[in-house]
Amino acid sequence: MSLKWEVMKSTLSSKTFDNQESTTKSPQTRYGLKILYLFTYNLIQFCGYSWISTNITARFLTFGEDSLVDTYHSIGTVMSFCQLLSILELIHILIGIEQSPFLPRLVQVTERNIILFVVITSQEEMQAKPTVWGLFSLWSTLDVIKYPHRMLSIVGTDLYTLSWIHHCLWIPLLPSILLTEVIAIYQSLPYFEALGTYSFQLPKPIAVPIHFPYVLQLYCPILVIGTYISCRHFYEERKLNIRRYTKKLKQK
């Protein structure tokens, strides 16, 4: 009897240990999957924007100014894929797998998607404008640094040179992007005016016509506000980064 009792005790204790081990491994597994998923997502975006940036540069060096009018037809599909994929970043923040302020990310994602899909893609005449080349170049330059910086941050690695470029590059690029986006909007106004794209009239009893060129003009101040929000966010990140490196230097 005593032998049977000892066997039962050892069996119960081993099961308890296994259950405890499984419960301790579960959060680690989920944490590992989260890191793997976020790293893979940022890697895909980095590859996409690297291809765009390389293609833009190679085409310009090969064809010169002729490449400016063909940018959308050559690169638009990949750019559209990357911009649509960026909507996942909002979901990442909402469900808590990425810790980042939601408003600046919402501004960045919606701003680009509106310019790309509403202003450029919907108007065939806009697709041949050199402004598209400028926008694609600026977007890809910013993101080809941003996504590898995020990849290294996810795995807990900090490369000083890359971090410094990431926290300084936005200073000239964000105002340039804002200016180019506003230029793209104003270049598109005659086409929206002539074709009546997205213009409509509200149903009765209101029956008020919505003239889409006016909507786009009202959107320009919103772009300025959005750029200010993004600049403030990047500025706060830059201050935290400088403090962290200053602290490290003092410790050394």
Secondary structure, 3 states (H helix, E strand, C coil): CHHHHHHHHHHHHHHHHHHHHHHHHHHHHHHHHHHHHHHHHHHHHHHHHHHHHHHHHHHHHHHHHHHHHHHHHHHHHHHHHHHHHCHHHHHHHHHCCCCCCHHHHHHHHHHHHHHHHHHHHCCHHHHHCHHHHHHHHHHHHHHHHHHHHHHHHHCCCCCHHHHHHHHHHHHHHHHHHHHHHHHHHHHHHHHHHHHCCCCEECCCCCCCEECHHHHHHHHHHHHHHHHHHHHHHHHHHHHHHHHHHHHHHHHC
